[in-house]
């Protein structure tokens, strides 16, 4: 059986039909499961609702199709949400006797056995998320006729778990809609437009009664037309997706077997001012209410108000509805690279607290545009925020996405005790106007005036920190300043936000004093987790760009109290408001 982790599934889906949300497998993954005890996991079996089979030929062997059965574990806890037990899947094939012959892909499903009209697959472990469960290889049975149909039912069993069963239908014959690949210009400039004369053919054994044209284009592209027989939706801006627009266009007519069709008026595809790496996907299917519902997948769509999108030639006449013989040639896509830039601006913070207190700091970066950045195909993270802890402090709380590293930015096995440095990766997309906000809590181990740590947004590769799309590397670094001169707090927990919208980094501190000249009673390092942060900037590998700045130990508790009384709250509020504006 096919094993895959959620991360692998995500990367593979980024360049496949599943990435575009265009396979019905996930949407048609079975009916809702009955209520279960809170501690009993419920897994859902799914796959395509219907699969068409090539008719059995007069000469030669039959042409096969693949029915991919999926298994969904709804847990969102990637680390602890897996099911660690044996489970069995059973396939009832009696419903397709005389209609189809079924076998398993031996490579992908080594633990599956077929006996008569029953098949059993055994496996262990169900990871969180949607994953492949089995691949059925199906052909029309000898003696079957066009229009013959039957069903396969899949059930699951495991101690301590429940499975929602799934039924899929096999039908002999049908239309075979094939999308032709368009010759796009793929190296673009912002504002550039080109035509997209969508063209498709029906190479099947039956006519198609209406077609559903699906268009999906990522955030940097646009199709200005909004047709009245199309409905549109845009990805939720609060979700870490590609900000894509999806259009579902129902085109009426009988699309005859053996004929080719094109749009009466070509679409216009435009690279917008925020384009950088983008993808355009175009797909054709036979239209039906079930197909449209599967494509919507619960999202809200809004109908266009323009003219009617038509495909020509369209010949009038009745067409028998069926299922596509080969759904894998219904779709094409194109990748575009637009000559553009994105300005990633780091922001720091200014916080103050007496020795022994805990302070909260907000750091991160903003994408000031104009481009959005998305690694659509690879699924790799766009950037990393590299934070060096100010001297005299140690981190007590960090965002989940951040991991502790050594002072020179290398791997650190210990992820629980305070570290001198932290790296926090973005997701695979960073939209224009968005960024990464990272709340940290730090304990003031030794109160020092002006201790600071660098906050740098850089490439994910430590040895190659330059962001290739960023024309202003000078604002990629800001500073978290702890107990700066003139700052203070009577509670030890007040913070001041950095300026993320100005395009300028926080003012860096003066250079650190020579260790040989450290004043009596002070120390160039402490025993806290942040003790060696001040040396991180001297590695020369691009990962540590920090200086801890000029520091001096506060002489007494009285001095600490005096320092804490001087925090300028107006400045803090203004800077935080500017960052979140």
TACOR-V255626 format. One record per run of one state. SS is the DSSP state (hx for helix, st for strand, lp for the rest). FROM is the first residue (numbers start at 1). TO is the last residue. If there is no record, write none. Layout:
BEGIN
SS:FROM:TO + SS:FROM:TO
END
This chain:
BEGIN
lp:1:5 + hx:6:14 + lp:15:23 + hx:24:27 + lp:28:40 + st:41:46 + lp:47:49 + st:50:53 + lp:54:64 + st:65:73 + lp:74:82 + st:83:92 + lp:93:93 + hx:94:96 + lp:97:99 + st:100:104 + lp:105:111 + st:112:115 + lp:116:117 + st:118:126 + lp:127:128 + st:129:140 + lp:141:148 + st:149:158 + lp:159:160 + st:161:164 + lp:165:165 + st:166:172 + lp:173:176 + st:177:179 + lp:180:186 + st:187:189 + lp:190:192 + st:193:196 + lp:197:198 + st:199:202 + lp:203:207 + st:208:217 + lp:218:220 + st:221:222 + lp:223:229 + st:230:234 + lp:235:244 + st:245:255 + lp:256:259 + st:260:263 + lp:264:266 + st:267:271 + lp:272:276 + st:277:286 + lp:287:288 + hx:289:296 + lp:297:301 + st:302:303 + lp:304:310 + st:311:312 + lp:313:314 + st:315:315 + lp:316:326 + hx:327:329 + lp:330:330 + st:331:339 + lp:340:341 + st:342:347 + lp:348:348 + st:349:351 + lp:352:357 + st:358:370 + lp:371:372 + st:373:374 + lp:375:383 + st:384:388 + lp:389:392 + st:393:397 + lp:398:401 + st:402:405 + lp:406:410 + st:411:411 + lp:412:420 + st:421:425 + lp:426:428 + st:429:430 + lp:431:434 + st:435:444 + lp:445:447 + st:448:448 + lp:449:450 + st:451:458 + lp:459:472 + hx:473:475 + lp:476:476 + st:477:482 + lp:483:494 + st:495:497 + lp:498:514 + hx:515:517 + lp:518:532 + hx:533:538 + lp:539:552 + st:553:553 + lp:554:556 + hx:557:564 + lp:565:568 + hx:569:580 + lp:581:581
END
